[in-house]
């Protein structure tokens, strides 16, 4: 079983690849609470994108599940194979004059630094989203992380910890992304262009527009209404204090 996908079949990966000029390989596992340790607090397992796109097809889901089982049941064997595939992909990219990049948590949240993987390949770039604030600020220079937001009260200590770093925070907005407004004291930027660009938005809110027909009706705590953001101060509708506090109500409630 091959672990890495190298043909950019995932739409977001393809978009990021086109925009960045990097050649991206990705790893898609099927998530569970063991490989997504922040999922219980963030309440994200149900609305997770695991069953979106190609994930609706049983063979795709089974393939991802087999990889998860491999990781959990034979970690050494899994890591040996992953490292070999990464090494081969890096060599191929270098041969073709391309820059290699890896997204290893396409639908999981494993701390790959604990396995030494980004450290092993300093010539490659690694990027991921995470729901574990303790992972922020501890990655090597070739590994960027975006913290992923949820309004679940039990998760707000993680959010508060993430806000103490300058890692970008990804927030999903219903309807439209209120670009230029503020949420959690940070300016919101358009995050729908490229995941690679998003990784470089230090200290910003990476605003993502909610997609999908069913998702639009969802009441998930993942989804933020644009009205929860505070318009930029120049609009005269928002005080400086509001700019700093918009979106913080949940954090305070959880303290
Ligand atoms: S942490 Fe990410 S991949 Fe894991 S269940 Fe939550 S949304 Fe899905």
Boltz pocket constraint, residues with backbone or C-beta under 6 A from the ligand:
constraints:
  - pocket:
      binder: B
      contacts: [[A, 31], [A, 32], [A, 35], [A, 36], [A, 38], [A, 39], [A, 44], [A, 45], [A, 47], [A, 48], [A, 49], [A, 50], [A, 106], [A, 107], [A, 108], [A, 109], [A, 131]]
      max_distance: 6.0
